[in-house]
Amino acid sequence: MTTVATCSNPAEAMLLKSVLEANGITAYVPDELTAQASPVFSATGIHITVEDEHAAEARRLLAEAEQAFATEEEEDEEEDEVR
């Protein structure tokens, strides 16, 4: 198993996991229950892991999702400035 992302909260981890699974990559969040039970225990972050052979594709998909989110956020900010 390879860690492809580390998140700061369970919601972010579930979002990234869903991105991967929507693209046919099974993803795991082994820290999910620990983070929900006590955020103090997840101080090192919540890890998203995939099978080793899917790691490169998973990282590519997550990078694309991050770029799309950043672009959408910029467009929202520009719309707010126009108003």
PyRosetta script that sets phi, psi and omega in degrees:
from pyrosetta import init, pose_from_sequence

init()
pose = pose_from_sequence("MTTVATCSNPAEAMLLKSVLEANGITAYVPDELTAQASPVFSATGIHITVEDEHAAEARRLLAEAEQAFATEEEEDEEEDEVR")
pose.set_psi(1, 143.5)
pose.set_omega(1, -179.8)
pose.set_phi(2, -125.2)
pose.set_psi(2, 133.6)
pose.set_omega(2, 174.7)
pose.set_phi(3, -78.6)
pose.set_psi(3, 124.2)
pose.set_omega(3, -178.7)
pose.set_phi(4, -108.1)
pose.set_psi(4, -12.8)
pose.set_omega(4, 178.0)
pose.set_phi(5, -160.6)
pose.set_psi(5, 153.8)
pose.set_omega(5, 174.4)
pose.set_phi(6, -129.6)
pose.set_psi(6, 125.3)
pose.set_omega(6, -175.2)
pose.set_phi(7, -111.2)
pose.set_psi(7, 160.6)
pose.set_omega(7, -178.9)
pose.set_phi(8, -94.4)
pose.set_psi(8, -12.5)
pose.set_omega(8, 179.2)
pose.set_phi(9, -151.2)
pose.set_psi(9, 159.3)
pose.set_omega(9, -177.6)
pose.set_phi(10, -61.6)
pose.set_psi(10, -35.3)
pose.set_omega(10, -179.0)
pose.set_phi(11, -62.5)
pose.set_psi(11, -44.3)
pose.set_omega(11, 178.1)
pose.set_phi(12, -62.9)
pose.set_psi(12, -42.0)
pose.set_omega(12, 179.6)
pose.set_phi(13, -61.4)
pose.set_psi(13, -43.3)
pose.set_omega(13, 179.8)
pose.set_phi(14, -67.3)
pose.set_psi(14, -35.3)
pose.set_omega(14, 177.3)
pose.set_phi(15, -63.7)
pose.set_psi(15, -48.0)
pose.set_omega(15, -179.6)
pose.set_phi(16, -66.5)
pose.set_psi(16, -38.1)
pose.set_omega(16, 176.5)
pose.set_phi(17, -60.1)
pose.set_psi(17, -42.2)
pose.set_omega(17, -179.6)
pose.set_phi(18, -66.7)
pose.set_psi(18, -34.4)
pose.set_omega(18, 176.1)
pose.set_phi(19, -61.1)
pose.set_psi(19, -46.1)
pose.set_omega(19, -179.6)
pose.set_phi(20, -64.9)
pose.set_psi(20, -46.2)
pose.set_omega(20, -177.4)
pose.set_phi(21, -67.4)
pose.set_psi(21, -31.9)
pose.set_omega(21, 175.9)
pose.set_phi(22, -65.3)
pose.set_psi(22, -20.9)
pose.set_omega(22, 179.5)
pose.set_phi(23, -104.9)
pose.set_psi(23, 18.6)
pose.set_omega(23, 173.1)
pose.set_phi(24, 82.7)
pose.set_psi(24, 14.6)
pose.set_omega(24, 179.1)
pose.set_phi(25, -111.3)
pose.set_psi(25, 119.1)
pose.set_omega(25, 177.8)
pose.set_phi(26, -71.7)
pose.set_psi(26, 126.2)
pose.set_omega(26, -178.2)
pose.set_phi(27, -122.5)
pose.set_psi(27, 151.4)
pose.set_omega(27, -179.0)
pose.set_phi(28, -125.7)
pose.set_psi(28, 146.8)
pose.set_omega(28, 175.7)
pose.set_phi(29, -125.2)
pose.set_psi(29, 81.6)
pose.set_omega(29, -174.3)
pose.set_phi(30, -64.0)
pose.set_psi(30, -21.9)
pose.set_omega(30, -178.5)
pose.set_phi(31, -92.1)
pose.set_psi(31, 3.1)
pose.set_omega(31, -171.9)
pose.set_phi(32, -56.6)
pose.set_psi(32, -52.5)
pose.set_omega(32, -176.6)
pose.set_phi(33, -68.2)
pose.set_psi(33, -37.2)
pose.set_omega(33, 177.9)
pose.set_phi(34, -62.7)
pose.set_psi(34, -44.4)
pose.set_omega(34, -179.0)
pose.set_phi(35, -64.9)
pose.set_psi(35, -37.5)
pose.set_omega(35, 179.5)
pose.set_phi(36, -72.1)
pose.set_psi(36, -36.3)
pose.set_omega(36, -178.1)
pose.set_phi(37, -73.3)
pose.set_psi(37, -40.1)
pose.set_omega(37, -178.4)
pose.set_phi(38, -156.9)
pose.set_psi(38, 102.7)
pose.set_omega(38, -179.3)
pose.set_phi(39, -56.1)
pose.set_psi(39, -24.3)
pose.set_omega(39, 179.6)
pose.set_phi(40, -61.3)
pose.set_psi(40, -35.5)
pose.set_omega(40, -178.1)
pose.set_phi(41, -75.3)
pose.set_psi(41, -13.3)
pose.set_omega(41, 180.0)
pose.set_phi(42, -105.5)
pose.set_psi(42, 31.1)
pose.set_omega(42, -176.7)
pose.set_phi(43, -60.2)
pose.set_psi(43, -26.1)
pose.set_omega(43, 179.7)
pose.set_phi(44, -85.5)
pose.set_psi(44, 0.8)
pose.set_omega(44, 178.8)
pose.set_phi(45, 104.6)
pose.set_psi(45, 164.9)
pose.set_omega(45, 179.6)
pose.set_phi(46, -105.2)
pose.set_psi(46, 119.3)
pose.set_omega(46, -172.3)
pose.set_phi(47, -91.1)
pose.set_psi(47, 142.1)
pose.set_omega(47, 172.6)
pose.set_phi(48, -112.1)
pose.set_psi(48, 124.0)
pose.set_omega(48, -177.6)
pose.set_phi(49, -121.3)
pose.set_psi(49, 153.2)
pose.set_omega(49, 176.6)
pose.set_phi(50, -137.6)
pose.set_psi(50, 166.6)
pose.set_omega(50, 174.1)
pose.set_phi(51, -60.3)
pose.set_psi(51, 144.2)
pose.set_omega(51, -176.0)
pose.set_phi(52, -51.2)
pose.set_psi(52, -41.2)
pose.set_omega(52, -175.8)
pose.set_phi(53, -70.1)
pose.set_psi(53, -13.1)
pose.set_omega(53, 179.2)
pose.set_phi(54, -103.9)
pose.set_psi(54, 1.3)
pose.set_omega(54, -173.5)
pose.set_phi(55, -60.8)
pose.set_psi(55, -46.4)
pose.set_omega(55, -177.2)
pose.set_phi(56, -63.8)
pose.set_psi(56, -44.8)
pose.set_omega(56, 179.4)
pose.set_phi(57, -65.6)
pose.set_psi(57, -39.6)
pose.set_omega(57, 179.1)
pose.set_phi(58, -63.3)
pose.set_psi(58, -43.6)
pose.set_omega(58, 178.9)
pose.set_phi(59, -63.2)
pose.set_psi(59, -39.5)
pose.set_omega(59, 178.7)
pose.set_phi(60, -63.2)
pose.set_psi(60, -46.3)
pose.set_omega(60, 179.7)
pose.set_phi(61, -62.3)
pose.set_psi(61, -41.6)
pose.set_omega(61, 179.8)
pose.set_phi(62, -67.4)
pose.set_psi(62, -36.6)
pose.set_omega(62, 177.2)
pose.set_phi(63, -65.5)
pose.set_psi(63, -41.0)
pose.set_omega(63, 177.4)
pose.set_phi(64, -63.8)
pose.set_psi(64, -41.5)
pose.set_omega(64, 179.3)
pose.set_phi(65, -64.9)
pose.set_psi(65, -40.1)
pose.set_omega(65, 178.5)
pose.set_phi(66, -64.3)
pose.set_psi(66, -41.7)
pose.set_omega(66, 179.0)
pose.set_phi(67, -64.8)
pose.set_psi(67, -42.6)
pose.set_omega(67, 179.1)
pose.set_phi(68, -63.4)
pose.set_psi(68, -40.6)
pose.set_omega(68, 178.8)
pose.set_phi(69, -64.7)
pose.set_psi(69, -43.2)
pose.set_omega(69, 179.8)
pose.set_phi(70, -62.8)
pose.set_psi(70, -41.2)
pose.set_omega(70, 178.8)
pose.set_phi(71, -64.3)
pose.set_psi(71, -43.6)
pose.set_omega(71, 179.2)
pose.set_phi(72, -63.6)
pose.set_psi(72, -39.9)
pose.set_omega(72, 179.5)
pose.set_phi(73, -64.3)
pose.set_psi(73, -41.8)
pose.set_omega(73, 178.0)
pose.set_phi(74, -62.6)
pose.set_psi(74, -42.1)
pose.set_omega(74, 179.5)
pose.set_phi(75, -64.3)
pose.set_psi(75, -39.2)
pose.set_omega(75, 177.4)
pose.set_phi(76, -63.0)
pose.set_psi(76, -40.7)
pose.set_omega(76, 179.2)
pose.set_phi(77, -65.1)
pose.set_psi(77, -41.3)
pose.set_omega(77, 178.6)
pose.set_phi(78, -63.7)
pose.set_psi(78, -40.5)
pose.set_omega(78, 177.7)
pose.set_phi(79, -63.3)
pose.set_psi(79, -40.0)
pose.set_omega(79, 178.9)
pose.set_phi(80, -64.2)
pose.set_psi(80, -36.6)
pose.set_omega(80, 179.5)
pose.set_phi(81, -67.8)
pose.set_psi(81, -35.1)
pose.set_omega(81, -179.3)
pose.set_phi(82, -69.0)
pose.set_psi(82, -34.8)
pose.set_omega(82, -178.4)
pose.set_phi(83, -72.1)
pose.dump_pdb("model.pdb")
